[in-house]
Amino acid sequence: MTDAEMLEILRTHKEHIEYMERDGVVRATELNQQTADLPWGIDRIDQRGSSLDGVYNYAQTGAGVHVYVLDTGIRLTHSQFIRDPDPNGQGSESTFDTKIWVYAGSTSSQVACNDDSDVCCCYGSQITELAVSAGITYYIVVSGWNDEQGAYTLTMTSANSPPLSSAACPWVEGATNAQDDYVGDGLGTDDCDGHGTHCAGVVAGVTAGVAKGAEVYAVRVLDCEGYGTDANIVLALDWIATNAQRPSVVSMSLGGTASAALDAAVEALFDAGIPVVVAAGNDNVDACTESPARAPKAVTVAAMQVGDQEASFSSHGSCVDLYAPGVNIYSAGIASDYQLISQSGTSMATPMVAGALALAYEANLETTASEAVNTILGSATSGAITNAGANTPNLLLYTLFAPVSVSPGILEVTEGGAAGTVSMVLTQEPTAAVSVAVSSSSAALAVTPAQLEFTVSNWGTPQAISVAGVDNSVQEGLAAASVSLAISSDDARFVSGMSITVDVVDDDVCSTCAGS
């Protein structure tokens, strides 16, 4: 049927047409489940209670989200990063690459392909430009998976005429950049310590990963002994701010003495729209004494263990944002492509939260850094840790997020001036009414209304909250002034007791916060 014929039918029967709109695409909303080889950590974060049920449920995989792991590198060929496109055995013949993208290496080196075999191994970080010759066929080689063959090597013919740069290798986009060899020992992104590979596996590994569909980028800033410098980490963060693919998350399982420069780099990256997840530290001290744990705009993670107790080694305090499992966490090792090892530390808790942020981004790829962080903190299980450290927020990571959207994540107001607005809407139809109690943390803020009500008839319509600064008491910068949205419902997806917090700041100081 032509457009003209369709238009004539519509005109003829216009009295029967209620409305017209462009056809959309819908998809079923369902939970994926992992039961085999299940590490206890991801078993814990998909449930409210402490009794492990032997299942990891996840509604998102982090697909389309880019996680930059600043660490000791990644063992690129590890089986944890080779994904089966048909994990339920339905017979798909698709082939998948490892989804490991590399940012490190040296632009000063040139590597010629082996003319005898006509094969160029293009994954890895050492290759910047391939010195090819006309008339010789070269190949891009990448590890993959096929249901019938299992693990295999896929070769792709490249152009015959020189020059063939790393940009022609789709599996290692951006594999070489002069600013990304932050260690400078010639190893590129190869992990000679194991820490980075383990953390990357917790982010996105097949077995151990929170966000099994996220793309992981190795940014090697720590050497074979696990040491690096503040200066090089700042350079890496600056580079990510300019070059990262979006949406993206940074995971940094590292820390040291207080550094204003490192804290500022974390803040600048957040302001550029990229949340940074950092470790609280393993010294059993106040996290506010170390960087980047003390950075106000970092998501700082403390470690907990089986039984919902704070890990004995974990640092704590008011600079911590939440807890995640960090004791006896199984993930990828570097002794072989199949090794799984157990490690403990706030370093292991950090990538769990980074993976959870990837899930939050996939649920809404247009969300801001502030909104994604609010999703994580607002959905966290409150009061779960039985021995939380003094002044430490008693919040435990929870990954089955309530389907709500709140914006902005940070609101600017003028004391005594015009009110600002916070908007909230449900992103899925509820089966029961959803009530939201609105409150302010400070007498300096006036909020109205005090309650929002969402029903099956108005769930998709945003509701506004007016927030006004009534005097000059609103603290400048990110601080204690905030608006709390406490949710209650008989619909289990909108878990009663969940609270979302919107920080409120002086607009004379934080001119870019609202767009973070």
Secondary structure, 3 states (H helix, E strand, C coil): CCHHHHHHHHHHCHHHCCCCCCCCCCCCCCCEEECCCCCHHHHHCCCCCCCCCCCEEECCCCCCCEEEEEECCCCCCCHHHCCCCCCCCCCCCCCEECCEEECCCCCCCEECCECCCCEECCCCCCCCEECCCCCCCCEEEEEEEECCCEEEEEEEECCCCCCEEHHHCHHHCCCCCHHHCCCCCCCCCCCCCCHHHHHHHHHHCCCCCCCCCCEEEEEECCCCCCCCCHHHHHHHHHHHHHHCCCCEEEEECCCEECCHHHHHHHHHHHHCCCCEEEECCCCCCEHHHEECCCCCCCEEEEEEECCCEECCCCCECCCCCEEEECCCEEEECCCCCCCEEEECCHHHHHHHHHHHHHHHHHHCCCCCHHHHHHHHHHHCEECCCCCCCCCCCCEECCCCCCCEEEECCEEEECECCCCEEEEEEECCCCCCCEEEEEEECCCCEEEECCEEEECCCCCCCCEEEEEEECCCCCCCCCCCCEEEEEEEECCCCCCCCCEEEEEEEECCCCCCHHHC
